[in-house]
Amino acid sequence: MTIFVAVRRFRMPASLTAPMGLTRPSMTRDDLLDILLSTLVKQVGGTRRRWRIVLGDVRVYSAETHPHCNWSLAPAGTAGENAAVERTLDDLRGRHPIVT
């Protein structure tokens, strides 16, 4: 008896197939903030509104003067919230070091 399995081929968008550590070409501060908010809500809990207040604004610097990572955040929450934000930021800095 022969069993045939149908295989669907799925082509990943070019923006998602970059090697680890490289950013997609159009990453913006709003994209970064959206990723941060989604990640924090999933991993820690709470509301997007509360995490948005804790995160504040994303500061973007010139890539010429900050070639390794041109953005920063200064969380303003409780000690536990700030620790959760810093853990998430460490991960995102490795995956998305340069934003526009």
C-alpha positions in Angstrom: 0.0 0.0 0.0 1.4 3.4 -1.0 0.4 6.6 0.8 0.8 9.9 -0.9 1.0 13.1 1.1 0.3 16.4 -0.5 2.9 19.0 0.3 2.1 22.7 0.0 5.1 24.9 -0.8 5.2 28.2 1.1 7.5 30.9 0.1 8.6 33.2 2.9 8.7 36.9 2.2 12.2 38.2 1.6 12.0 40.4 4.7 11.6 37.3 6.9 14.4 35.2 5.4 17.4 37.4 6.4 20.1 35.6 8.5 19.9 36.0 12.2 21.2 39.3 13.5 20.3 41.2 10.3 17.4 43.6 10.2 14.7 43.8 7.7 15.2 46.9 5.5 12.2 48.9 6.6 12.2 48.5 10.4 10.9 51.7 11.9 10.5 53.0 15.5 6.8 52.3 15.3 7.4 48.7 14.2 9.9 48.2 17.0 7.5 49.6 19.6 4.7 47.3 18.3 7.0 44.3 18.6 8.0 45.3 22.1 4.3 45.8 23.2 3.2 42.5 21.7 6.1 40.6 23.3 5.6 42.1 26.7 1.9 41.5 26.7 2.4 37.8 25.7 5.4 37.1 28.0 4.5 39.1 31.1 0.8 40.0 30.8 -0.9 43.3 31.4 -2.3 45.7 28.9 -0.7 47.4 25.8 -1.7 50.7 27.4 0.2 50.1 30.6 3.3 48.8 28.7 3.1 51.8 26.4 3.3 54.1 29.4 6.2 52.1 30.9 8.2 52.2 27.6 7.9 55.8 26.8 9.4 57.0 23.5 11.9 55.2 21.3 14.9 57.4 20.7 16.6 56.9 17.4 20.2 58.1 16.8 22.2 58.5 13.6 23.6 55.2 12.3 26.9 57.0 11.6 27.5 57.8 15.3 25.8 54.6 16.6 26.8 51.9 14.2 26.0 48.9 16.4 22.5 50.0 17.7 21.0 53.3 16.9 18.0 53.3 19.2 17.3 53.3 22.9 14.5 53.3 25.5 14.4 54.3 29.1 11.6 52.4 30.9 9.7 54.2 33.7 7.8 51.5 35.5 8.2 49.4 38.6 11.3 47.4 39.3 9.7 44.3 37.9 8.3 46.0 34.8 11.7 47.6 34.1 13.5 44.2 34.4 11.0 42.6 32.0 11.5 45.5 29.5 15.3 45.2 29.7 15.2 41.5 29.1 13.0 42.1 26.0 15.2 45.0 24.8 18.4 42.8 25.0 16.7 40.3 22.7 15.5 42.9 20.3 18.8 44.8 20.1 20.4 41.6 18.8 17.7 41.1 16.1 16.9 44.7 15.2 20.0 46.9 15.9 19.2 49.6 13.3 15.9 51.3 12.8 14.8 54.2 10.7 
